[in-house]
């Protein structure tokens, strides 16, 4: 669910010590860095009290795709949440793409989304965005296949989202 919430620009509302604060979900999860034991921006004593999901534009469409090794495993090899706002002329007004299963947190690259704005909602633009999304990825010995899998899943999710409605 975190991957979809990142693509939807959700905000996490937390409460602790009689104080409430809101954290954009894109900043809620942390990369391991020097403190791999700390996975989120929650502070001791804080509790999530709400998840605020903004209403997307009326013309936007979305799709979630999850690829697993076997149905018995819940964890995704790769997942993609795509939200596209397409005008009457089939041009993309806005797009959001989040990947799961490829990093310690849901992954989003704004440059890939920006590359879609103003483009026709079609496979060539989606392939270009997928390339940008995966540029600089650093797979390990046994997970290199995920790079191409993430590219293909991104294109597939964007195609599915753009065909809805």
Secondary structure, DSSP 8 states (H G I E B T S, - for coil): -HHHHHHTT-EEEEEETTEEEEEEHHHHB---TT-TT--BS--TT-EEEEEE-----TTEEEEEEEE-S-TT--S-SEEEEEEEEE-TTSBEEEEEEEEESSSSS-B--HHHHHTTTTSBSSHHHHHHHHHHHHTT----TTTTHHHHHHHHHHHHHHHHHHH--
